[in-house]
Amino acid sequence: MQKFVPSILAVALGVALTGCQDQGPKREKVEINKNPYPSTYKPYSSSSTLIKNATVLTGTGERLDNTDVLLVDGKIKEVGQNLSAIADTTVDANGKWVTPGIIDVHSHLGAYPSPQVESHQDGNEMTSPNTAEVWVEHSVWPQDPGFNRAREGGITTLQILPGSANLFGGRGVTLKNIPAPTMQGMKFPDAPYGLKMACGENPKRVYGGKGVLPSTRMGNMAGYRKSWAAATEYKRAWEEYDKAYAMGLNPEAPERDIKMDTLRGVLDGDILIHNHCYKAEEMAMMIDLSKEFGYHAGTFHHGIEAYKIADLLAENGNCAALWPDWWGFKMEAYDMVQENVAIVDAVKNSCAVVHSDSDTTIQRLNQEAGKVMYRANDVGFNLKEEDAIKWITYNAAKSLGIQDKVGSLAAGKNADVVIWNQSPFSVYAKAQQVFIDGAKVYDRDDEKYQAVSDFMLGQK
C-alpha cells in the first residue's frame, strides 16, 4: 500500500508559523486531468422526422395510443396526437410501436469481440485483486460485429465493463452505438465513468488459487476496506495540497497514483459503482461498506437474490441490473426466482433494470424484459408494456447517470428512438428503424442503413 506523509496542510501551516516557509520559486500548480481521453463523438447529420400514429411507450410509465413523435435537430421536439408540424421525412407508424432507444448497462462488446480468439480477449486484467487503474475503453475494438447486431435489436446506448475476476476490475465506459473507426468516436459525451467491482465467488476463486488475498468472502471484504482506506488518504493528501496552494504556500504535490485516481473519483461522486454481486447479504454488506467510506454503492449487477432486499435497495437508491432467467450455473446463482426484476420493481422508489452481459441476448433485450413481464403476470403481478419498457430505457439511463439526456421520449431529450413492427415484447418483434440523436442509423428495409463491420466484409 502506498505510504502517505503527514498532513500537507498541517506541515505547511507549521512552517509558515515558525517563519520558515519555503522562499524558493513558486511551484507550478499540479492539476490532474480527469478526462484525458475525451469523446470525439459527432452526431450523424440528420433531417427533421415526424413519426405519426404510433403506439408510444415513453419510458416513464406512459402508453400513448395514436401518437406522433417529432424529431428536430437531434432532439425530441414534441410528443402528442395530431401534430401539425411539417418535417423533411414523415413516417406512417400506424400499427407500429415507438420507444426510446434501448440501453444495456452491462456489455463486454469490443473488449471480448468476435472473432472470439485468445488474442482478442482483453476484458479481464487478472493480475491483481485491485486493478482500478485499467480502463476498459483501451481494450474496445469498435469494429466488433456485435455492435451492429445490437443496433439491429434497438440498442442505442451501452456500457462496456471489464470482467469480474477482481475486487476492483477497472473503469467502464458508456458508448453511443454508432459505427465509428475509434472508441472515442463512440464515447457518450460527458457520461460518468463507472468502476467495476465484484463480490463473491469470482475474486476469491481467482486469487485464492494463487495463494494471495482474497481466498474467502471475508478476504474480499478486507481487500475492499484496505483499498478504500488508502483512497481516503490519497484524497485527503490532494485536498490538503490544493488548500495549501490556495493559501499562497508552496507545497510539494503528492505522488500521483492512477489506481487511486479512480477510487478517489468514486469518493468525489464523479465515478459510479457497478458491482457484480449475486447474494443478498453481500449486496447489503456493500451498502454498509459504502457508508463506512462515504460513497454511493451504485448499481448491483446480476443480483440473483435482489428480491430478498428489494426494500433496502430502494431505500438506498441502488439500481439492480438483472437477468430474467439466468441462474444455477454456480453456487451463488442458485436462489433465483423468475419474478426477481418484478419484485424489485414493485417497491416505491426502486430502480429495476434488465441487462444482458451477453453478445447474443443484447440483440433481443426487449424480449428479455418481456420474459419478466409475462412470467410475473402469471403469478399475480399486473405489469403492462409501459411498465416493462422502463427496465431497458429510463431506469437503465438512471443507472448510468445519463437520464437527463436519454431513456425517455420527452421534449428536449436526445432523439434516440426505435420504431418496432409491433409490441417490442412480442417474440415476433423486430426493430424496423433506429435513430440516434435524430439520425437514422438502422433501417431493416434499406441496406444503406445496415452497417457492416470491417471483419465481416467478404463474409458469407
RAKANOR-V846889 format. One record per backbone hydrogen bond with DSSP energy under -1.0 kcal/mol. CO is the residue of the C=O (numbers start at 1). NH is the residue of the N-H. E is the energy in kcal/mol with one decimal. If there is no record, write none. Layout:
BEGIN
CO;NH;E
CO;NH;E
END
This chain:
BEGIN
7;11;-2.4
8;12;-2.8
9;13;-2.7
10;14;-2.3
11;15;-2.5
12;16;-2.3
13;17;-2.4
14;18;-1.4
15;20;-2.4
16;19;-1.4
48;89;-1.7
49;71;-3.3
50;91;-3.1
51;69;-2.5
52;93;-2.6
54;67;-2.9
55;98;-2.6
56;64;-3.0
58;409;-2.3
62;58;-1.8
64;56;-3.2
67;54;-2.5
68;80;-2.1
69;51;-3.0
70;77;-2.9
70;78;-1.2
71;49;-2.3
72;75;-2.1
74;415;-2.5
75;72;-2.4
76;412;-2.9
78;70;-2.8
80;68;-3.2
89;50;-2.8
91;52;-2.9
93;96;-2.5
96;55;-2.5
97;420;-3.4
98;57;-2.6
99;418;-2.5
102;156;-2.3
102;157;-1.5
104;159;-2.5
106;357;-2.5
107;161;-2.6
108;111;-1.1
108;112;-2.4
110;141;-1.4
111;122;-2.3
115;117;-2.0
117;120;-2.0
118;121;-1.5
120;122;-1.5
123;163;-3.6
124;126;-1.5
125;127;-1.6
129;167;-1.1
129;168;-2.0
131;134;-1.9
134;171;-2.7
135;138;-2.0
136;139;-2.5
141;144;-1.7
144;147;-1.8
145;149;-2.0
146;150;-2.4
147;151;-2.1
148;152;-2.0
150;155;-2.1
151;154;-2.0
154;102;-2.5
156;177;-2.8
157;104;-2.0
158;175;-3.1
159;107;-1.9
160;173;-2.2
167;198;-1.4
168;131;-3.0
170;196;-3.0
171;136;-2.6
173;160;-3.2
174;188;-2.5
175;158;-2.0
176;178;-2.3
183;186;-1.8
183;187;-1.1
184;40;-2.6
186;176;-4.0
188;191;-1.9
193;272;-2.6
194;172;-2.4
195;274;-2.6
196;169;-2.5
197;276;-2.7
200;204;-1.2
201;205;-2.3
202;206;-2.5
203;207;-2.4
204;208;-1.4
205;209;-1.4
207;212;-2.2
208;211;-1.3
216;220;-2.0
217;221;-2.1
218;222;-2.1
219;223;-2.4
220;224;-2.2
221;225;-2.4
222;226;-2.6
223;227;-1.9
224;228;-2.7
225;229;-2.5
226;230;-2.0
227;231;-2.4
228;232;-2.3
229;233;-1.7
230;234;-2.2
231;235;-2.7
232;236;-2.2
233;237;-2.5
234;238;-2.0
235;239;-2.3
236;240;-2.5
237;241;-1.9
238;242;-2.4
239;243;-2.2
240;244;-2.6
241;245;-2.4
242;246;-2.3
243;247;-1.4
244;249;-2.0
245;248;-1.7
257;261;-1.9
258;262;-1.2
259;263;-1.6
260;264;-3.0
261;265;-2.0
262;266;-1.3
263;267;-2.0
264;268;-2.5
265;270;-2.3
265;271;-1.4
266;269;-1.4
272;195;-2.7
273;299;-2.3
274;197;-2.1
275;301;-3.1
276;199;-3.2
277;303;-1.3
278;305;-2.5
279;283;-2.2
280;284;-2.3
281;285;-1.8
282;286;-2.3
283;287;-1.8
284;288;-2.1
285;289;-2.8
286;290;-2.1
287;291;-1.7
288;292;-2.1
289;293;-1.7
290;295;-2.2
299;275;-3.0
300;321;-2.8
301;277;-2.2
301;303;-1.7
303;306;-2.4
305;308;-1.6
306;309;-1.5
309;313;-2.4
310;314;-2.1
311;315;-2.4
312;316;-1.8
313;318;-2.8
314;317;-1.0
319;300;-2.5
320;353;-2.6
321;302;-2.6
322;355;-2.0
330;333;-2.0
331;334;-1.3
333;328;-3.0
334;336;-2.1
337;340;-1.6
339;343;-2.7
340;344;-2.3
341;345;-2.5
342;346;-1.3
344;347;-1.1
347;350;-1.5
351;320;-2.3
353;322;-3.1
360;363;-1.6
361;364;-1.6
364;368;-1.7
365;369;-2.1
366;370;-1.7
367;371;-2.0
368;372;-1.2
369;373;-2.0
370;374;-2.6
371;375;-2.6
372;376;-2.9
373;377;-2.2
374;378;-1.5
376;381;-2.2
377;380;-1.3
384;387;-1.4
384;388;-2.2
385;389;-2.1
388;391;-1.2
389;392;-1.3
390;395;-2.1
391;354;-1.9
392;103;-2.7
393;397;-2.5
394;398;-2.4
395;399;-2.2
396;400;-1.4
397;402;-2.5
398;401;-1.0
402;405;-2.0
402;406;-2.2
405;414;-2.6
408;410;-1.0
410;413;-2.2
413;76;-2.6
414;416;-2.2
415;438;-2.6
416;101;-1.9
417;435;-3.0
418;99;-2.2
419;432;-3.0
419;433;-1.4
420;97;-1.6
423;426;-1.9
426;429;-1.4
430;421;-2.0
432;444;-2.8
433;419;-2.7
434;441;-2.9
434;442;-1.3
435;417;-1.5
436;439;-1.8
439;436;-2.5
442;434;-2.3
443;446;-1.6
446;449;-2.0
447;450;-1.8
456;459;-2.4
END
